Amino acid sequence: MKTVERARVKRIVSLGRNLFRLDLHSPQIAGQAWPASFVMARTSEATAPLLCRPFSVYQTTSEGELQILFRVVGQGTANLSRLRPDDEISLTGPLGNGFDLGARKEFILIAGGVGVAPVFMAAKQIVRNGGTRITVMAGAATGEELEPLTAGFAPLGIDCELATDDGSLGHHGLVTDLLKQRLADVSPQRTGILCCGPAPMMAAVAGICEQAGIWCQVSLETMMACGVSACLGCTVAGRGNGKKYLHVCKDGPVFMAGEIEWKTLLT
């Protein structure tokens, strides 16, 4: 059930250059959130920026805490980075459709940059469900960026394979290289892939999975103005099933990888 809530800032944690984790006391939304759900955050009480911004839920606690990850890329996220404890912001959520965590016996979770947020929440839920083998593959430009984003997986007992563009941590190259190397050990009948990150990375993962016959869901990250399919600003092209257009906020953000016409997101 969608809730509008005044969320109080508990802390803001710098994870590196222009990268932050915002911890909010938001008991109503935190109590309802699910893996790959998102919130719309009002980043300023002023008229600029006028529109809310979408953020995947990174994790929640039983004490009513909700965490989001973000990178400063514009005025809205710059406003968030300047928040201090006991400041308040308006949140709407939880929104969206989540990952299907009961679809397979084994999961490979693939994340790029701050796309780790829904993947991490999914990993925690899979662990709670018990009995499922999980491997995480995560990539970013540098080790300085990637290390804090993936630090939470080790306490969950989850193997994490890393890749960086500059080779400063893990594999020197793309996270999709790690997936290709694992294909020989993947059972299409047992294994599911959950993915979130930049569109080129997800498109590549989708192509690999389609060719190998592996079940794959992706959580799309797009700009949204309303979060409830009123503005149509998050429309993406679909393929198959007669769906010409999909609305990420209402139909997603999670889709089967084969539902998306990826070439339209890469132009």
C-alpha positions in Angstrom: 0.0 0.0 0.0 1.4 3.4 -1.0 2.1 5.7 1.9 3.2 9.4 2.0 5.3 9.9 5.1 7.5 12.6 6.6 10.8 10.8 7.0 13.4 11.9 9.6 17.1 11.8 8.7 19.0 9.6 11.1 22.4 9.8 9.4 24.0 10.4 6.0 27.1 8.4 5.2 29.7 9.3 2.6 30.7 6.2 0.6 33.2 8.0 -1.6 33.3 10.8 -4.1 29.7 11.9 -4.8 28.3 8.7 -3.4 26.1 8.5 -0.3 23.9 6.4 1.9 20.9 8.1 3.4 19.4 6.5 6.5 15.8 7.6 7.3 13.3 6.9 10.1 10.3 6.0 8.0 8.5 3.3 9.9 5.4 3.0 7.7 7.2 2.7 4.4 10.0 0.6 5.8 7.5 -1.9 7.2 6.0 -2.4 3.8 9.0 -2.3 1.5 10.1 -5.3 -0.7 13.1 -6.1 -2.8 13.3 -3.8 -5.8 10.5 -1.5 -4.5 11.3 2.2 -4.6 10.4 5.5 -3.0 9.8 8.9 -4.5 11.7 11.5 -2.5 11.0 15.2 -2.3 14.5 16.6 -2.3 13.6 20.2 -1.4 10.8 22.2 0.2 11.4 24.9 -2.4 10.0 24.9 -6.0 13.3 23.9 -7.5 13.7 21.1 -8.2 9.9 20.8 -8.5 9.7 17.1 -9.1 10.4 14.2 -6.8 13.2 11.7 -7.5 13.0 7.9 -7.4 15.3 5.8 -5.3 15.5 2.0 -4.8 15.2 0.8 -1.3 18.6 -0.5 -0.2 17.6 -2.1 3.1 15.2 -1.7 6.0 15.3 -2.5 9.7 12.7 -3.7 12.2 13.2 -0.3 14.0 11.6 1.5 11.1 14.8 2.6 9.3 14.9 2.8 5.6 18.2 3.3 3.6 18.7 4.5 0.1 21.9 4.9 -2.0 22.5 7.8 -4.3 25.1 9.5 -6.4 25.1 13.3 -6.7 24.3 14.0 -10.3 22.2 17.2 -10.2 20.4 19.7 -7.9 18.0 17.2 -6.3 20.7 14.7 -5.2 23.0 17.6 -4.2 20.2 18.7 -1.9 20.0 15.2 -0.4 23.8 15.2 0.2 23.5 18.3 2.4 20.8 16.9 4.7 21.7 16.6 8.4 20.4 14.4 11.3 16.8 15.4 12.3 16.1 17.1 9.0 12.9 15.8 7.4 11.9 14.9 3.8 8.7 13.7 2.2 8.7 10.1 0.9 6.1 8.3 -1.1 6.2 4.5 -1.2 6.8 1.7 -1.4 6.2 1.6 -5.1 6.7 -0.8 -8.0 6.8 -4.6 -8.6 9.6 -6.6 -7.0 11.8 -9.5 -8.0 10.3 -13.0 -8.1 12.5 -14.7 -5.4 10.8 -18.0 -5.5 11.4 -18.7 -9.2 14.7 -20.7 -8.9 16.8 -22.7 -6.5 20.0 -20.8 -7.2 20.5 -17.1 -8.0 23.2 -15.0 -9.5 22.7 -11.3 -8.6 24.4 -8.8 -10.9 24.9 -5.2 -9.9 26.5 -2.1 -11.5 27.3 0.9 -9.3 24.3 2.0 -7.1 22.3 -0.6 -8.9 23.5 -2.7 -5.9 20.6 -1.4 -3.9 17.7 -3.6 -5.0 20.1 -6.5 -5.5 21.3 -6.2 -1.9 17.7 -6.2 -0.5 16.9 -9.2 -2.7 20.0 -11.0 -1.3 18.9 -10.4 2.3 15.4 -11.7 1.6 16.7 -14.8 -0.2 18.9 -15.6 2.8 15.9 -15.2 5.1 14.0 -17.6 2.8 16.7 -20.2 3.4 18.2 -23.0 1.3 19.2 -21.1 -1.8 22.7 -20.7 -3.3 23.5 -17.1 -4.0 26.4 -15.6 -6.0 26.9 -11.8 -6.4 28.7 -10.2 -9.3 29.2 -6.5 -9.0 31.0 -3.9 -11.0 31.9 -0.2 -11.0 34.5 2.1 -12.4 37.0 1.9 -9.5 37.6 -0.2 -6.4 37.2 3.0 -4.3 33.6 3.1 -5.5 32.9 -0.6 -5.5 34.2 -1.7 -2.1 31.8 0.3 0.1 28.9 -0.7 -2.1 29.5 -4.4 -1.7 30.7 -4.5 1.9 27.3 -5.7 3.2 27.4 -9.0 1.4 30.1 -10.7 3.4 28.2 -10.6 6.7 25.4 -12.4 4.9 27.8 -15.2 3.9 27.5 -14.5 0.2 30.3 -14.9 -2.3 31.0 -11.7 -4.2 32.9 -11.5 -7.5 34.0 -8.0 -8.4 35.0 -6.2 -11.5 36.3 -2.7 -12.1 37.0 -0.7 -15.2 40.4 0.3 -14.1 41.4 -3.1 -12.5 41.9 -1.6 -9.1 39.7 -4.3 -7.5 38.8 -7.8 -8.7 38.6 -8.5 -12.4 40.0 -5.9 -14.8 37.0 -5.5 -17.1 33.3 -5.7 -17.2 31.0 -7.5 -14.8 29.5 -9.3 -17.8 32.9 -11.0 -18.3 32.4 -12.7 -14.9 29.0 -14.0 -16.0 30.4 -15.4 -19.2 33.1 -17.2 -17.3 30.5 -18.9 -15.1 28.1 -20.0 -17.8 29.6 -23.5 -18.0 28.6 -24.0 -14.3 25.1 -22.6 -14.6 22.0 -24.8 -14.8 19.3 -23.0 -16.8 16.7 -25.2 -15.0 17.8 -24.2 -11.5 19.4 -20.8 -11.9 17.9 -17.3 -12.0 19.6 -14.0 -12.6 18.6 -10.7 -11.0 20.2 -7.6 -12.4 20.3 -3.9 -11.8 22.6 -1.2 -13.1 23.4 0.9 -16.1 21.3 0.1 -19.2 24.3 -1.1 -21.3 25.3 -3.6 -18.6 21.7 -4.9 -18.2 21.3 -5.1 -22.0 24.5 -7.2 -22.2 23.3 -9.5 -19.3 19.9 -9.9 -21.0 21.6 -10.9 -24.3 23.8 -13.4 -22.5 20.9 -14.9 -20.7 18.7 -15.1 -23.7 21.4 -16.9 -25.7 22.1 -19.4 -22.9 18.4 -19.9 -22.0 18.7 -18.6 -18.5 15.8 -17.0 -16.6 16.6 -13.3 -16.0 14.8 -10.4 -14.3 16.1 -6.8 -14.4 15.2 -3.8 -12.3 15.2 -0.7 -14.6 16.5 2.7 -13.4 14.8 5.6 -15.2 13.9 9.1 -14.5 10.4 9.5 -13.1 8.3 12.5 -12.3 5.3 11.0 -10.4 6.0 7.3 -9.7 2.3 6.4 -10.3 2.1 6.3 -14.2 0.3 9.7 -14.4 3.0 11.6 -16.3 4.2 8.8 -18.7 7.8 10.1 -18.3 9.3 6.6 -17.6 8.0 4.9 -20.7 10.2 2.3 -22.3 9.7 0.2 -25.4 8.7 -3.4 -24.9 8.8 -6.4 -27.1 6.6 -9.5 -27.3 3.2 -10.1 -25.9 1.8 -7.1 -27.9 3.3 -4.6 -25.4 4.6 -1.7 -27.4 5.3 0.5 -24.3 5.9 -0.2 -20.7 5.8 2.2 -17.8 8.7 1.5 -15.4 6.9 2.9 -12.3 3.6 0.9 -12.8 4.6 -2.1 -14.8 8.1 -2.4 -13.2 10.7 -1.5 -12.2 11.3 -5.3 -12.4 10.7 -7.0 -15.8 11.7 -10.2 -17.4 14.8 -9.3 -19.5 13.1 -10.4 -22.7 10.2 -7.9 -22.3 12.5 -4.9 -23.0 13.5 -3.6 -26.4 17.0 -2.9 -25.2 18.3 -1.1 -28.3 15.9 1.8 -27.6 17.6 2.3 -24.2 21.0 2.5 -25.7 20.5 5.2 -28.2 
